[in-house]
């Protein structure tokens, strides 16, 4: 895709890319980040596979579980916890 748009690439060049929303294997859902629009990016992939695992390792010290981090919405009967609950 970069070569088609006139970019010169050679062995060892680094190409930044993003995973696009959709189905199928990753290699069919990637695009150089400079050509991707925000609404094309698979944000859920990045949150679930990069942000949540790191955050859960850190927040585990405060007894926050990965399950709590990925909850889409709190149920009415559940109390929403604040950061100060862990101090």
Secondary structure, DSSP 8 states (H G I E B T S, - for coil): -TTTTT----TT----EEEBSSSS-GGGSEEETTT--GGGB-HHHHIIIIIHHHHHHHHGGGT--HHHHT-SS--TTS----GGGG-
